[in-house]
Amino acid sequence: MSATKATTNTTIELFKIDELKEKNNTPDRIFEGMKAAENWITGKVVTEEVYQRALKEFLESPMGGKKVKKDAKRR
């Protein structure tokens, strides 16, 4: 008895980050900060999912860039 793997032809769609900036109406200052945080250069290509995740993480990060535990208490 032998097992066979089913293969699927899935394509991953890549976009230039500048295209995704326009598609998502990302303001310039947010886009430039996101590029710096991700070490992205102009012309980089990513999936839309990667862009969305990077945008979400950037918008939810603290202003100083310091990593803060979710259960951190204020002084």
N, C-alpha and C positions, 0 to 999 in steps of 0.2 A: 504494500500500500504506500503510495507516495503523495506528498502534499504539494500543491501548486499554489503559487502566489498570484493573486489577481493584480494586474497592473492597471493603473489609471493614467490617462494623459491629462495632467493638470498643468496649466500654464500659470506662471506667476507674472503678473503684470507690474512692470517697473515704470516709475515716473521720475522725471527730474524734480528735485525738491522745489525749484522755482515754479513749476507747473502746479504742484500741490499747494504751494503758498497761495496762488491765484484761485485755485479751485475751492480752497477752504477759507478764503478771505482773511488770511492771517495778516495782521498788521505788521509793517516793516520792523518795528522795534521788537516785537515778539519773535518774528522770524529770525532776525539777526542774533538774538539771545539764544534761541533754540539751536541755531547753527553752531554757536560758540560752545554751548553746553554739550552738544553731541560730537564736536570736532568734525563737523561737516564742512566741505568746501563747495563753492558754487559749481553746479553741474553734477553733483552727486545724485545717484539714482537709488530709490528705495521703493518699497511697496507702500500702498496707501495706509495699510495697517501699521507699519513701522512709523510713518509720519504722524499718524493720529496718536500713537502711544507716546512718541517723543514730545508732541505738543501738550498732551495731557500732563505728562510728568513735569514739563517745564512750567506750566501754569500752576501746578500744585506744589512746586518746590518753594522753600523759604527764600526770601530776598537775598540773603547773604550766601546762599548756596550750601550752607552747612546742613548736613544730614541730621534730621531730628527724629527720635523715636516717636512712634504714634502715641504712646502713652506718657510722653513727657509732660511734666507739670510746670505750670508757670510759677514764678517766684512771687 
